[in-house]
């Protein structure tokens, strides 16, 4: 008969909230890590007709002398040409005062889709991510990045995401890159 006289057990008021918080924490760590979308062969941007953009396999068949990228520091823009015909132009952000982007005639030295800088950090103090990196001289790269409308980098040339993907697909090792005023 002693079981009839038992008091119901009482849980502390905070216990359901703690259980819900723990469950939310565990479930949040089950989410897949986000990934960048795959490179697409639709490089046309605003104002660039698709007919000017051959598929990536055709672009790769063009000899290195026929592809060229010119970076204009004063106007903060790039001009990409194939066979001396302008295919694409776009905005850039080059090196700020004290971190000038080098001027001169260069070539594509290497390409790395998901490069991380071990020289510079971002606003959070993490190593800076430099997607669609195209090395043209020493530790100077063209890559996707923020475009504030003025020179703001540590010497690299930043371009927008669509332009970075396009140039990464098109430019090949040895292709000409000119950096001018």
C-alpha positions as CSV (number, residue, x, y, z in Angstrom):
1,X,0.0,0.0,0.0
2,X,3.0,2.3,0.3
3,X,3.0,2.9,-3.4
4,X,-0.4,4.7,-3.2
5,X,1.0,7.3,-0.9
6,X,3.9,8.3,-3.2
7,X,4.2,12.0,-4.2
8,X,4.5,12.6,-8.0
9,X,8.0,13.5,-9.0
10,X,8.6,17.1,-9.8
11,X,11.0,18.2,-12.5
12,X,12.7,21.6,-12.2
13,X,11.0,24.2,-14.4
14,X,14.2,24.8,-16.5
15,X,14.7,21.1,-17.4
16,X,12.4,21.1,-20.6
17,X,14.1,24.2,-21.9
18,X,17.5,22.7,-21.3
19,X,16.4,19.5,-23.1
20,X,15.1,21.5,-26.1
21,X,18.3,23.6,-26.2
22,X,20.5,20.4,-26.2
23,X,18.4,18.8,-28.9
24,X,18.6,22.0,-31.1
25,X,22.4,22.1,-30.6
26,X,22.8,18.4,-31.6
27,X,20.5,18.8,-34.7
28,X,22.3,22.0,-35.9
29,X,25.5,20.0,-36.1
30,X,23.9,17.4,-38.3
31,X,23.3,19.9,-41.1
32,X,25.5,19.4,-44.2
33,X,28.4,21.8,-44.7
34,X,27.4,24.3,-47.4
35,X,29.5,24.1,-50.6
36,X,30.0,26.5,-53.4
37,X,27.9,25.8,-56.5
38,X,29.7,24.1,-59.3
39,X,31.3,26.1,-62.1
40,X,28.8,26.6,-64.8
41,X,29.4,27.2,-68.5
42,X,27.0,30.1,-68.6
43,X,29.6,32.9,-68.3
44,X,27.5,35.6,-69.8
45,X,26.9,38.5,-67.5
46,X,24.8,41.6,-67.8
47,X,25.2,43.1,-71.3
48,X,27.3,40.2,-72.6
49,X,25.4,38.1,-75.2
50,X,25.8,34.3,-75.0
51,X,27.1,34.2,-78.6
52,X,30.3,35.8,-77.4
53,X,31.0,33.0,-74.9
54,X,32.1,29.7,-76.5
55,X,31.8,26.6,-74.3
56,X,34.8,25.9,-71.9
57,X,36.1,23.0,-74.1
58,X,36.3,25.4,-77.1
59,X,37.9,28.1,-75.0
60,X,40.6,25.6,-73.9
61,X,41.4,24.9,-77.5
62,X,42.3,28.5,-78.2
63,X,46.1,29.0,-78.1
64,X,47.6,31.0,-75.2
65,X,48.6,33.9,-77.5
66,X,44.9,34.5,-78.4
67,X,43.6,35.0,-74.8
68,X,44.6,38.0,-72.8
69,X,43.5,39.9,-69.7
70,X,44.2,43.6,-69.2
71,X,43.8,45.2,-65.8
72,X,43.2,49.0,-65.8
73,X,44.2,50.3,-62.3
74,X,43.0,53.9,-62.9
75,X,39.5,53.0,-64.1
76,X,39.3,49.9,-61.8
77,X,38.2,47.5,-64.6
78,X,39.4,44.5,-66.5
79,X,39.1,43.7,-70.2
80,X,39.3,40.1,-71.4
81,X,39.9,39.4,-75.1
82,X,40.1,36.4,-77.3
83,X,41.7,36.8,-80.8
84,X,41.9,40.6,-80.1
85,X,38.1,40.8,-79.7
86,X,36.7,42.0,-76.4
87,X,34.7,39.2,-74.8
88,X,34.1,40.6,-71.3
89,X,34.7,43.6,-69.1
90,X,34.0,44.2,-65.5
91,X,34.9,46.1,-62.3
92,X,37.9,45.3,-60.1
93,X,39.4,46.4,-56.7
94,X,43.2,46.5,-56.8
95,X,45.8,47.3,-54.2
96,X,45.3,50.1,-51.8
97,X,47.9,52.7,-50.9
98,X,50.9,51.0,-49.4
99,X,50.0,47.7,-51.0
100,X,50.1,48.6,-54.7
101,X,49.2,46.0,-57.4
102,X,52.4,45.6,-59.5
103,X,52.2,47.1,-63.0
104,X,53.7,45.3,-66.0
105,X,53.4,42.3,-68.3
106,X,52.7,39.0,-66.6
107,X,51.3,35.6,-67.4
108,X,49.1,33.1,-65.6
109,X,51.4,31.1,-63.3
110,X,48.9,28.9,-61.5
111,X,45.2,28.5,-60.8
112,X,43.5,27.3,-57.7
113,X,39.7,27.2,-57.2
114,X,39.6,27.3,-53.4
115,X,42.8,29.1,-52.4
116,X,43.2,30.3,-48.8
117,X,45.8,33.1,-48.0
118,X,48.2,32.4,-45.2
119,X,49.6,35.9,-45.6
120,X,46.5,37.9,-44.9
121,X,43.3,37.5,-42.8
122,X,39.7,38.7,-43.2
123,X,37.7,40.9,-40.9
124,X,37.2,38.0,-38.5
125,X,40.9,37.3,-38.2
126,X,40.6,34.1,-40.3
127,X,42.9,33.3,-43.2
128,X,41.4,35.1,-46.2
129,X,39.6,32.9,-48.7
130,X,40.5,33.7,-52.3
131,X,38.1,31.7,-54.5
132,X,39.0,31.2,-58.2
133,X,42.6,32.4,-57.7
134,X,44.8,33.1,-60.8
135,X,48.4,33.8,-59.8
136,X,50.1,36.3,-62.1
137,X,53.2,37.3,-60.1
138,X,54.7,36.2,-56.8
139,X,52.1,36.5,-54.1
140,X,49.7,38.5,-56.4
141,X,46.5,36.9,-57.6
142,X,43.3,37.8,-59.4
143,X,40.4,36.3,-57.4
144,X,36.8,36.7,-56.3
145,X,36.3,39.3,-53.6
146,X,34.6,42.4,-52.3
147,X,34.3,45.3,-54.8
148,X,33.9,48.6,-52.9
149,X,34.5,50.7,-56.0
150,X,38.0,51.8,-55.2
151,X,41.5,50.2,-54.6
152,X,41.1,48.2,-51.3
153,X,43.2,45.0,-51.4
154,X,46.7,44.1,-50.3
155,X,47.8,44.0,-53.9
156,X,45.7,41.3,-55.4
157,X,43.1,42.1,-58.0
158,X,39.6,41.3,-56.8
159,X,36.7,40.7,-59.2
160,X,33.0,39.7,-58.7
161,X,32.0,36.1,-58.4
162,X,30.6,35.7,-62.0
163,X,33.7,37.4,-63.5
164,X,36.0,35.3,-61.3
165,X,34.4,32.1,-62.4
166,X,34.4,33.2,-66.1
167,X,38.1,34.2,-66.0
168,X,39.0,31.0,-64.1
169,X,37.4,28.9,-66.8
170,X,38.8,30.8,-69.7
171,X,42.4,31.7,-68.8
172,X,45.0,29.0,-69.1
173,X,48.6,28.7,-67.8
174,X,50.8,31.0,-69.8
175,X,48.1,33.4,-70.9
176,X,49.0,37.1,-71.0
177,X,48.0,39.4,-68.1
178,X,48.8,43.1,-68.4
179,X,48.5,45.5,-65.5
180,X,48.4,49.1,-66.6
181,X,47.5,52.5,-65.1
